[in-house]
Amino acid sequence: MTFSTTKAIITGLILSSTTLFAQEVAGYERIYYTSPESVETDDIEFTFKNAVAQFDHCKVGFTIDNNSSDFLLYNSENTTFNYEFGAKKGDIKPFYIDPSSKKTKTLLVKGSEQYLQRSFTINIDGLVRIPTDGTKTEAPNFQLPAATNSFKAENFKVSLLKYDASTKEAKAVFEVTYTGDDVAVIKPANLSVTAEAKKTNQTVTYANDNRKSDPIILHKGETTKITAVFHIPGKIVDMQFAQMHVIWNDTFVESKEIPVAPTTVNFTMDEALTNEKK
């Protein structure tokens, strides 16, 4: 076999290999992709739609449906779009998904690479569960009007920022800071208030009436405000003059982040749709 013949064979193999594995698609300004079937794992469902690429970027709409009783925290830093030219990371800011709720976002990657590819995969990583039934922290009853403006209960610092009381309504605003190394779940709806009834001298208890009392997630060093609103009939307690006590009832909980196993989904060019929109 001559050198020229050998060279021709090698050249042919290289060309055929390049043709076989090439993913770039020429002649289109946009490539549309088929949406993979939904993926379910651990009471969590992922669905995808509107996957489309142009030369310098690719974006995919996706929904995380949280069917569990836990919070979910998603951080896209560990999620990658995988191409023949390499991996690219998503750029969504971290977000929470409440129990039995869902959120829809758009994953986007961009740069100087050629994103008009026939196929790619997304490895979804960076999702963690935060159970709401962690370790409960006991906190001392808090007097209103305040005898002291702040207290510390293990890894929680609590300060009274504002208190207003009238015969019809009492409202207290607290600032809570978490100092632990895990993750805190604050449940303002749990707290209640006690007071002494005027006529019977018996202790009465009323729940927090603030309708915006959904649980709040905090990591180390983070701070939040919680508001407690109470309505006690004036014939029972005149809150404007009464001494009351906030009972925390497991408002402060420490939990741990549990990583959710990564999942990989495949996207392939939808030739019919791409040609239709060409």
N, C-alpha and C positions, 0 to 999 in steps of 0.2 A: 504494500500500500504506500503510495507516494505521500509526501508531506502535504501537497495541495489537496489530495483526496481526504486525508485525515482532517485538515483544516476545514474543509467543506462540511464533513460530518459533524464536527464539533459545533460549527456555526449553526448548522441546522438544528441540533439538539438544543442549543441555547435559545434559538428563535422559537422553537416549539414549546420549550419550557416557559418562556416569557409569555407566550400567547395563552398557555394553559393556566398560569397563575395570576395573570394581570387582572386587576380589579377595577381599574379606571374605566369609566364609560365616556366615550367621546360623543360629541354632537348634541349635547343637552345642556341647558342652563340650570335645570333642576332635575333631581332624581327623587321619585316618590317610592316608598317602601311599603311592603305588606306589613300589617300589624300582627305580631305573634299572638297566640292565644294567651289568655290571662294565666298568671302563675299564682298558685296558692301555697302558702306555707305557714304553719303555726297561727292559724286564725287571721292571717294577713293575705290580702289579694292585691296583685299588681296587674294593672291593665295599661295598654299602650295605644296611642293613636297619633295621626298626623306626623309620621316620620318623614322628613324631607331634607335633602341636602342641596347646597349650592357649592360653588368652587371653594369658598373659604370658610364654610361652616356646615354644621349638621344639627338639627334639633328634633327632639322627640317629646311629645306630650305623654305624661304618665300619671296614673292615679294610684295612690296607696289607700286601700280600704282596710281600716283597722276594726276587725270584728272581735277583738279581745277586750278584756276589762282593764288592760294595761295602757299606759301612755306609750307612744312611739316617738323616738327622736331620730330624724334622718339627717345625716351629714354627707353631702355628695363628694367630699374630698377623696373618698376611697372608691367611688364609682368611676368606671373607665369605659370609654368607647374604644374598641379594639379594631384596628385596621392593619392592612398589610404593611403600612409605613410605621406603625407603632401604636401606642396607647395614648389617649387624651382624657383628661379628667373633666368631669362636669363642674359647673360653677354656681350651683344653687346655695343660698345661705341656709344654714341649719334651720329646721322647723319641727314643731311638735304636731302630733296628731292625737286628739283626744280619744279616749275609749269609745268604741261603737261610733266612730266618725271616719271621715275620709278627706283627703286633700288632693288636688290636681295641680301639678307643676309642669314646667317645660325644662327638660335637660338640654343644654346647649354646649357644643364644643366649637371652637373656631381657631383660625390661625392661617399660616401660609401654605399648609399642606393642601393636597388635592382631595376634597371630600366627595367628589362625584365618583363614588365607588359602587360596584355592583352589590356588595354585601358588607355587613359589619356585625359585630356583637356588642352588647352592653353587659358588663358585669356589675350588677347592683350590689354594692357593699356599703357599709356605714350606717346601717339601720340597727337600732337597739330598742329593747323593751324596757320600760320602767314600771314595775309592779306598784300598784297603789296601796297594797296591804303589807307594807314593810314594818319596820320597828317603830312602835309608837313611843313618843316622848312625852312624859308627864310634865305638865307646866303648872305653876302655882296660880290659884285664883287671883284675878286682877280686880282691884277695887275701883269703882267709878262713883263719884269723882275720884281721881287718882290720889293715892297716898304716896306713891312713888311712880315715876314716869317710865321706868324700864326694868327689865329683869332678864336673866339668862337661864335657859333650860337646856342643859347639855350643849348640843351644837346649834342652838337657836338663840339669837339675840332679838328681843322684842322691845320696842319703844312706842309709847303713846304719842302720836303727833297732834291729835286734835280730838276734843270731846265737846259735844253740844247736847244739851238736854232741855226738853220742854215737857209739858204735861202729856202731849200726844206722842212725842218721839224722842228717842235718845240715839245719838250717832257717835261712834268712836272709830278713829282711823289709826291703825297701827302700822309700824314699819318692822318688817321681819328680815333678818340677815342670817343666812346659813353659813356656818363656819366649818362644817364637816368635810370629809374627803369623799363621800359617796354622792348621793343626790337626794334632795328634799322634796317631799310632796306636801304642800300646804293646803289644808282643806277648811277654808273659812266657814263653809256651810255647817260644819260640825259644832261650832261654838254656840253657847247660849248664855243667858244672863239670869241671875237669881236676885230676888228682892223680897222684902218682908211686906206682906199685905197689910193695908192700913187697919182694917176692922178685925181681922182674925189673928194677926201677928204670925201667920203661917208663912213659910217660905214658898214662893211661887217661882216657876221657871219658864222662860220664854226663849224661843229659838231666834237665831239670826234671820231677819227678814230681808236682808240684802239679796236681791235677785241676781246680782252679778257676783256670785260667790263660787264660781267654778274652781276646781283645784288648780294650783299653781306649782310649776316645777322650778327648783333652784339648784344651781351647782355652787361649789365652794366660792364664797366671797360675794355671791349675788344677793340682791336685796329686792324686796317687793313691798307693796302696800296692800293691806287688807282692810276692808270696811265692814263694821258690824252695825246693823240698824235694828232697833228694838221698838216694839209697839205694845205697851201694856195699858189696858183701859185705866183711865184716870180714877175711876171709882175703886180700883184695886190698889194701884200704886201711882203716886204723882212723881213721875221720873225727874221732874225739874228739881225736886228737893230730896228725893230718896237716895240712900246709899245702896249701890248695887254691886254685884261681883260677876265678872266674866268667867265662865267655866269653859275650859278649852276643849274638853271632850275629844281627844285625839286629833286635834287640828294639825299637830306637827308630827310628821312621819318621815323616817329615813329609809330610803330604798337603795337598790343597786341596779346598775345598767346591765342588761343581759343581751349580748350580741345576737342578732338574727343571722342565720347562715346566709352567705351570699347566694345569689341566683344569677344565671346567665341566660340572656334572651338573644335570639338571632333575628336579624333583619335582612331581607333580600329585596332586590329591585322589583317593583310592581311595573312590569313593562307596559301593560295595557294602560294603566293610569298615567304613567310617565309620558307615553306617546299621545294620550288624549289631551294632556295639558301642555304639550310641547308648543 
